[in-house]
Amino acid sequence: MALGSVEGTMRVQIDIAASKAYGARDIESGFNFNLSKTHQLVAASCDALFHVDGSLADAANTEIDLQTVVGPDGVAINLTKIMALFIANTTVAGATKGKLIVGGAGANAWEGIFGAAGDKLLVQPNTSICFPFPEGLTVDGTHKMLKLEHDGTGTEALTYEVAVVGEMT
């Protein structure tokens, strides 16, 4: 059964303003960047929703097998495509908090957003990333493991959330 509607909106706004007094005159400078992008995924092909949250001790890791996850209704999901991926390091920022490393699974790494199996993303504390894939990215028996790792620079555990919208067999 397809999900009723899948839509994601990403908004980024950056405002920078500066002024400097030079003798009798002031010089002002400013920059504004505003981007809003909405992706409409093909709802007919999105029939799987997976969400997990957890914590990782300093320097610990875990791997998610994208072909053996369990959906919110308790039914096993065998993903064949990922249509959207959301990852958050929900740890409150601080000097003793670590960064979340995503990717770099040893065997059968899911390379979807990465260039190669060993590539990784670094997610800072209190930060989230979201990737919509309107065409979907393949998940199969040799490309299915998503690794999450505490970077080991803090002394405390970090917390994370992962949500996936996809297509299953």
C-alpha positions as CSV (number, residue, x, y, z in Angstrom):
1,M,0.0,0.0,0.0
2,A,1.4,3.3,-1.0
3,L,1.8,6.2,1.4
4,G,-0.9,8.8,0.9
5,S,1.4,11.8,0.3
6,V,5.1,12.4,0.6
7,E,6.5,15.9,0.4
8,G,9.5,17.6,1.9
9,T,10.4,21.2,2.1
10,M,13.8,22.5,2.9
11,R,14.4,26.2,3.7
12,V,17.7,27.9,4.2
13,Q,18.0,31.5,5.1
14,I,21.3,33.3,5.8
15,D,21.4,37.0,6.7
16,I,24.8,38.8,7.3
17,A,25.1,42.4,8.1
18,A,28.1,44.4,9.0
19,S,29.0,48.0,9.5
20,K,32.3,49.7,10.1
21,A,32.9,53.3,11.1
22,Y,35.6,55.1,9.2
23,G,36.1,58.6,10.6
24,A,33.1,60.7,9.7
25,R,31.4,58.1,7.5
26,D,30.0,54.6,8.1
27,I,30.3,51.8,5.6
28,E,27.5,49.2,5.6
29,S,27.6,45.9,3.9
30,G,25.0,43.1,3.8
31,F,24.3,39.8,2.3
32,N,21.0,37.9,2.1
33,F,20.5,34.4,0.8
34,N,17.1,32.7,0.8
35,L,16.5,29.3,-0.7
36,S,13.3,27.2,-0.6
37,K,13.0,23.9,-2.4
38,T,10.1,21.5,-2.3
39,H,10.4,18.0,-3.6
40,Q,7.3,16.0,-4.4
41,L,8.1,12.3,-4.3
42,V,6.1,9.8,-6.3
43,A,3.7,8.7,-3.6
44,A,2.7,5.6,-5.6
45,S,6.2,4.3,-5.2
46,C,6.7,5.2,-1.5
47,D,5.3,2.3,0.4
48,A,7.7,2.1,3.4
49,L,8.4,4.3,6.4
50,F,11.1,3.5,8.9
51,H,12.2,5.5,11.9
52,V,14.8,4.7,14.6
53,D,16.4,6.7,17.4
54,G,19.1,5.7,19.7
55,S,22.3,6.7,21.4
56,L,26.0,5.9,20.9
57,A,28.6,5.9,23.6
58,D,31.9,7.7,22.9
59,A,33.6,6.0,19.9
60,A,30.8,3.3,19.6
61,N,29.0,2.5,16.3
62,T,26.0,0.7,15.0
63,E,24.9,-0.5,11.5
64,I,21.4,-0.5,10.2
65,D,20.5,-3.2,7.7
66,L,18.1,-1.3,5.3
67,Q,16.7,-4.7,4.1
68,T,15.7,-5.9,7.6
69,V,14.1,-3.0,9.3
70,V,10.8,-2.9,11.1
71,G,8.2,-0.2,10.3
72,P,6.0,1.7,12.8
73,D,3.3,-0.9,12.5
74,G,5.7,-3.8,13.4
75,V,5.9,-5.2,9.9
76,A,9.3,-6.1,8.5
77,I,10.4,-3.9,5.6
78,N,12.7,-5.0,2.9
79,L,13.7,-1.7,1.2
80,T,14.6,-1.7,-2.5
81,K,14.8,2.1,-2.9
82,I,15.3,5.0,-0.6
83,M,13.2,8.0,-1.6
84,A,14.1,10.3,1.3
85,L,16.6,10.1,4.1
86,F,16.6,12.2,7.3
87,I,19.5,11.9,9.8
88,A,19.8,14.0,13.0
89,N,22.4,14.3,15.7
90,T,19.9,15.3,18.4
91,T,22.7,15.7,21.1
92,V,22.7,19.2,22.6
93,A,26.0,20.8,21.5
94,G,28.8,21.1,24.1
95,A,32.5,20.6,24.5
96,T,32.1,17.0,25.7
97,K,29.6,16.0,23.0
98,G,30.7,14.1,19.9
99,K,29.9,14.3,16.2
100,L,27.9,11.6,14.3
101,I,29.7,9.9,11.5
102,V,27.4,8.5,8.8
103,G,28.6,5.9,6.3
104,G,31.7,3.8,6.0
105,A,30.1,0.4,6.7
106,G,32.6,-2.4,6.5
107,A,30.7,-4.9,4.3
108,N,27.7,-4.3,2.0
109,A,27.8,-0.5,2.6
110,W,24.9,1.5,1.2
111,E,26.6,4.0,-1.0
112,G,23.5,6.0,-1.9
113,I,24.5,9.5,-0.9
114,F,28.2,8.7,-0.9
115,G,30.7,8.4,-3.8
116,A,32.1,5.1,-2.6
117,A,31.8,2.6,0.2
118,G,34.3,4.3,2.5
119,D,32.9,7.8,2.2
120,K,31.3,9.4,5.2
121,L,29.3,12.4,6.4
122,L,29.9,14.3,9.6
123,V,26.8,15.5,11.5
124,Q,27.5,18.1,14.2
125,P,25.6,18.0,17.5
126,N,22.1,19.5,17.3
127,T,22.1,19.3,13.5
128,S,20.1,17.4,11.0
129,I,20.4,16.6,7.3
130,C,17.7,15.6,4.9
131,F,18.1,14.1,1.4
132,P,15.1,13.7,-1.0
133,F,15.7,11.3,-3.9
134,P,12.8,11.7,-6.3
135,E,14.1,8.9,-8.5
136,G,15.0,6.7,-5.5
137,L,18.4,5.2,-4.6
138,T,18.9,1.5,-4.8
139,V,19.1,-0.8,-1.8
140,D,20.1,-4.4,-2.5
141,G,21.9,-7.3,-0.9
142,T,25.4,-5.9,-1.4
143,H,24.4,-2.2,-0.8
144,K,22.3,-2.2,2.3
145,M,24.3,-1.3,5.5
146,L,24.1,2.3,6.9
147,K,26.7,2.8,9.6
148,L,26.3,5.4,12.4
149,E,29.4,6.1,14.6
150,H,30.3,8.4,17.5
151,D,33.5,10.2,16.4
152,G,35.1,9.6,19.8
153,T,36.0,13.3,20.4
154,G,33.6,13.7,23.3
155,T,33.3,12.0,26.6
156,E,29.6,11.6,26.5
157,A,27.1,9.6,24.5
158,L,25.4,11.2,21.6
159,T,21.7,10.7,20.5
160,Y,20.5,10.3,16.9
161,E,17.4,9.8,14.8
162,V,17.1,8.3,11.4
163,A,14.0,8.3,9.2
164,V,13.7,6.7,5.8
165,V,10.9,6.9,3.2
166,G,11.2,4.2,0.6
167,E,10.0,1.5,-1.7
168,M,10.0,-2.2,-0.7
169,T,9.5,-5.4,-2.5
